[in-house]
C-alpha cells in the first residue's frame, strides 16, 4: 500500500482499497467507482462493510473538497440511509490499487 498526503479517489480504478486512519478510528474503504464505496470502521455506523457515498474531505470550517481525502482534514461520507458522517481528523491515507 502506498501512503499519500492527499488522494483523489475519483482517479482510482474501481476495486482499489483505501485505508483512512483518523484520530479515533481506522476506516477500510473499497472504492466502487464515482462516489460509491463500501466502508467499515465505525462501531456504530459501519462495523461491517456497508455501501455508502464518499463526499470528500472537509477543513476545520466544514468546507468539503469533493473527490479528495487529505491528511489534517475530516473524511465526509453518506450512509446508505443518506445520513452524513464526518470523521475526526485524518492522520494517514493509504491506497492499494487492484492488480
HELIX and SHEET records of a PDB file:
HELIX    1   1 UNK A    9  UNK A   11  5                                   3    
SHEET    1   A 7 UNK A   2  UNK A   4  0                                        
SHEET    2   A 7 UNK A  84  UNK A  96 -1                                        
SHEET    3   A 7 UNK A  17  UNK A  22 -1                                        
SHEET    4   A 7 UNK A  26  UNK A  33 -1                                        
SHEET    5   A 7 UNK A  36  UNK A  40 -1                                        
SHEET    6   A 7 UNK A  50  UNK A  58 -1                                        
SHEET    7   A 7 UNK A  64  UNK A  65 -1                                        
SHEET    1   B 3 UNK A   2  UNK A   4  0                                        
SHEET    2   B 3 UNK A  84  UNK A  96 -1                                        
SHEET    3   B 3 UNK A  74  UNK A  78 -1                                        
SHEET    1   C 2 UNK A   6  UNK A   8  0                                        
SHEET    2   C 2 UNK A  68  UNK A  70 -1                                        
END                                                                             
